[in-house]
């Protein structure tokens, strides 16, 4: 039996009794760690693939030790500019021994927990849809008021442009009349 779990941004293939090196976890040495994000479980040829995770399956492990990985050297250089920087880095890790892979069929507690979680999720979904409906009606009324404001603004600008046109025609007629007088 093996499982593929997702932890620390990576996926790991684990089996019972195997020792795995994870990115540094916030757990003390000797403490138990559970991984709920199980992507795939294989039990005697029966494969369960999650969407995105398999429900009711957990992987348990025990923290063996914390440590640092092998040192790597980070060297930065810019040619012809006398720029050289040398820096070392040791990545911290957590050594975990996998103690058990529990599937949903093995424990009835996980089924009861999952049904309780499902009912709470259903209630939360109902509340979320109710709040979405109220916010959409508020948005609809706000958009109606803004469109009426825009149309009234357009009407006022239209009347202003008409007034400008009439004043410009008066000026041109006045100018034309003065030019005629001067020519006579």
Residue, then its C-alpha position, 0 to 999 in steps of 0.5 A: x500500500x502506498x499513497x501520494x501526498x501533497x505537502x510543502x508545495x511538493x508531492x511525495x510517494x510514501x509507504x508505511x515504515x518509510x523515512x521521508x525528508x520534507x521541507x521544515x515543518x513546525x513540529x517538535x521531534x517525537x511528535x505525530x504529524x498527519x497529512x490530509x492532502x492525499x492525492x492518490x491511494x493504492x491498496x492492493x491494486x485498487x487505485x483511488x484518485x482524488x479530485x483534487x484530494x481523496x476524501x477520508x484518507x490520512x497519512x500519519x507520521x512521526x517526526x524523527x529529526x530536524x536538520x540542514x541539507x548539504x551546503x550549496x554555494x551561490x556565486x554572483x559575478x558581473x564580468x569587467x565590473x569587479x563584482x563578485x559575491x559568494x554566499x552559502x546556503x543550507x536548506x532546512x528539512x524535517x525527517x519524518x517516518x511514516x507510521x500509517x496510511x488510514x483509508x476511509x474504509x478502515x475507520x468509521x470515525x472518518x466517515x462520521x467526521x466527513x458527514x458532519x463536515x459535509x453538512x456544515x459545508x452545505x449550510x455555509x454554501x446556503x448562507x453564501x448564496x443568500x449573501x450573493x443574491x442580496x449583494x447582486x440586488x444591491x449592485x443592480x439598484x446602484x447601476x440603475x441610479x448611475x445610469x439615470x445620473x449619466x443620462x441627465x448629465x448627457x442632457x445638460x451637456x446637450x443643452x449647453x452645446x446648443x446654447x454655444x451654437x446659438x451664440x456662435x451663430x449670432x457672433x458670425x452674423x454680427x461680424x458679417x454685418x460689420x464687414x458689409x458696412x465697412x465695404x460700403 
